[in-house]
């Protein structure tokens, strides 16, 4: 994964990357740092106690997210948060626990990040 994320980050070097998760923010930051991935997310790594809607609203208000934005997610809530924030959304099926995701996400579905990366070439 590190190779693909490095290549995708290089192709999008003029953009900010953020993590917006329901997981504990402190733990997320520790895990991403330990795995050598934190540097890719120059916009920040965010999680609970704030929910995704609050995080996105705050980051838009503070101009950390501006202009055309893309949200990669694996849940119905991710889609709802992206829609509320007026962001484009791509559903990553390999990450999901949504049982009937095929019925909910008819377009913009990718199996994993690698598929998204390959299709953007």
matplotlib code that plots the C-alpha trace (Angstrom):
import matplotlib.pyplot as plt

x = [0.0, 2.8, 4.0, 0.6, -0.2, 3.2, 2.5, -1.1, 0.2, 2.8, 0.1, -2.0, 0.8, -1.1, -4.0, -4.5, -5.2, -7.2, -8.3, -11.9, -12.8, -15.2, -12.2, -10.4, -8.4, -5.4, -5.2, -5.5, -2.7, -0.4, -1.2, -0.6, 2.6, 3.8, 3.1, 4.9, 1.7, 1.0, 3.1, 0.8, -2.1, -0.9, -4.5, -4.6, -5.9, -9.3, -11.6, -13.7, -14.7, -15.9, -18.2, -17.5, -20.1, -18.6, -15.0, -15.9, -17.9, -14.9, -12.3, -14.3, -14.9, -11.1, -10.4, -8.4, -10.9, -11.8, -12.9, -13.6, -13.1, -13.3, -14.3, -13.3, -15.5, -17.0, -20.3, -23.6, -22.7, -19.6, -21.8, -24.2, -21.4, -19.8, -23.1, -23.9, -20.4, -21.1, -18.1, -17.8, -17.9, -16.2, -17.3, -14.5, -16.2, -13.2, -13.3, -17.1, -19.2, -22.4, -24.1, -26.2, -23.7, -24.4, -28.0, -26.9, -23.9, -24.5, -21.8, -18.4, -17.6, -14.1, -12.9, -9.9, -7.5, -5.4, -8.4, -9.0, -5.4, -5.3, -8.5, -7.1, -4.1]
y = [0.0, 2.5, 2.4, 3.1, 5.8, 7.4, 7.5, 8.8, 11.5, 12.5, 12.9, 15.0, 17.1, 20.3, 19.1, 18.6, 15.2, 14.6, 11.7, 12.1, 9.1, 7.9, 6.4, 8.0, 10.9, 10.3, 6.6, 7.4, 9.9, 7.4, 4.6, 6.6, 8.0, 4.5, 3.2, 6.1, 7.4, 10.5, 12.8, 12.0, 13.7, 17.3, 18.6, 16.6, 13.5, 13.9, 11.7, 11.4, 12.9, 15.1, 13.4, 13.6, 16.3, 18.5, 17.9, 18.7, 21.8, 23.0, 22.3, 24.0, 27.0, 27.2, 26.9, 23.7, 22.2, 24.5, 24.3, 20.9, 18.1, 14.3, 12.1, 8.4, 6.3, 3.0, 3.7, 5.3, 7.8, 8.7, 9.4, 11.5, 13.5, 14.1, 15.1, 17.5, 19.1, 19.3, 17.0, 14.5, 10.9, 7.7, 4.4, 2.0, -1.5, -3.4, -1.4, -1.6, -3.4, -2.4, -5.6, -4.3, -1.7, -2.7, -1.5, 1.8, 2.9, 2.4, 4.8, 5.8, 2.5, 1.1, -2.1, -0.4, 2.5, 0.7, 0.5, 4.2, 4.9, 2.7, 4.3, 7.8, 7.1]
z = [0.0, 0.8, -2.7, -4.2, -1.6, -2.4, -6.1, -5.6, -3.2, -5.8, -8.4, -6.1, -4.5, -4.9, -2.8, 0.9, 2.3, 5.5, 7.5, 8.9, 11.0, 13.7, 15.5, 18.4, 17.2, 19.5, 18.5, 14.8, 14.9, 16.8, 14.4, 11.3, 12.7, 13.7, 10.2, 8.5, 6.9, 8.9, 6.6, 3.7, 5.4, 5.5, 6.2, 9.4, 11.0, 12.8, 14.7, 17.9, 20.1, 17.2, 14.6, 10.9, 10.2, 12.9, 11.6, 8.0, 9.0, 11.1, 8.5, 5.8, 8.1, 8.8, 5.0, 5.5, 3.1, 0.2, -3.4, -5.1, -2.6, -2.7, 0.2, 0.1, 2.4, 3.2, 4.9, 4.5, 7.1, 5.1, 2.1, 4.1, 5.7, 2.2, 0.8, 3.6, 3.1, -0.6, -1.4, -4.1, -2.8, -3.8, -2.1, -1.4, -1.2, 0.2, 3.5, 4.1, 6.6, 4.8, 3.8, 0.9, -0.4, -4.0, -3.6, -2.0, -4.2, -7.8, -9.1, -8.0, -6.4, -6.3, -4.7, -3.1, -3.4, -5.9, -8.3, -7.8, -8.5, -11.7, -13.1, -12.6, -14.9]

ax = plt.figure().add_subplot(projection="3d")
ax.plot(x, y, z, "-o")
ax.set_aspect("equal")
plt.show()
